[in-house]
Amino acid sequence: MLSSYLAHLAVERGLSANTLASYRRDLRRYVEYLRARGLETFGQVAEADVVAFLAALREGDDDHPALVASSAARAVSAVRGLHRFALREGVAGHDPAHEVRPPRQLRRLPKAITVAEVERLIAACGPDDAPLALRNRALLEVLYGTGARISEAVGLAVDDVPAGHAGDRHRDGDHDQVRLRGKGGRTRIVPLGRFARQALDAYLVRARPGIAAHGRGTSALFLNARGGRLTRQGAWEVLQVAAERAGLSGVSPHMLRHSFATHLLDGGADVRVVQELLGHASVTTTQVYTLVTVDKLREVYAAAHPRALH
């Protein structure tokens, strides 16, 4: 029965080899657990047996370490699928795992760096007269200033950033925005702050033409040293080098996106506005950032509420 189910997952569901290996390991442990309880057929299994197996996963034993919630959830998912398959194939007359839910996983809060750390990071891009330093500064200003995903930033074309000069107060307002292409082909328009606009203007005027001369011609906004489109890996390296120079560790492009959202909310932005800026399809995805600002809420409460004095 177990072999038939794994074959079903491989052929009909198209699971990857790594996922299949994990399911095979989890389900073999499950079958051994049932046999140890004197259960030889799936028809004999009750919901209490499945719940007990879940508890055993979380507690561990002499032969198996305790599983974290994510690994236990995967095992329960495999068990639920196995029982559904057994019911469908007529091997069992009921599904004892139908009501068993995987353990809840602790929500990992997005990490953010402070505004001061963002400033150190951008300042570490290098001297303003070096073409690649100007590119690097523009890239990091766009990542932090728009909340763009790294794929969205390196996917930008020159035409996605209307020409203009940051010091020109009379230019069209469209010059202060950028067009990002997000997940599912969805396009959104995001405002460009003054620092990002200045960094882009400096890069486009003083650096990109010379860098582009090394290539065969491309509409990409951010170029590598050979004049071709900067890749995600290349952008990642730009960030890592700047972070190392700034004395920061664990900084990633996604962390800049988290910082963008967190700093907006700390500044009083509405969560639905942040949702639009990030390109989230649902506000539920964005609401995780509101948990990050709990310290800010405490500070405001302590400073403003008349009964909060200690």
Buried (B, 14 or more C-beta within 10 A) or exposed (E): BBEEBBEBBBEEEEBEEEBBEBBBEBBEBBBEBBEEEEBEEBEEBEBEBBBEBBEBBEEEEEEEEEBEBEBBBBBBBBBBBBBBBBBEEEBBEBBBBEEBEBBEEEEEEBBBBEBEBBEBBBEBBBEEEBBBBBBBBBBBBBBBBBBBBBBBBBBBBBEBBBEBEBEEEEBEEEBBBBBBBBEEEEEBEBEBBEBBBBBBBBBBEBBBEEBBEEBEEEEBBBBBEEBBBBEBEBBBEBBBBBBEBBEBEEBBBEBBBBBBBBBBBBEEEEBEEBBBBBBBEEEEEBBBBBEBBEEBEEEEEEEEEEEEEE
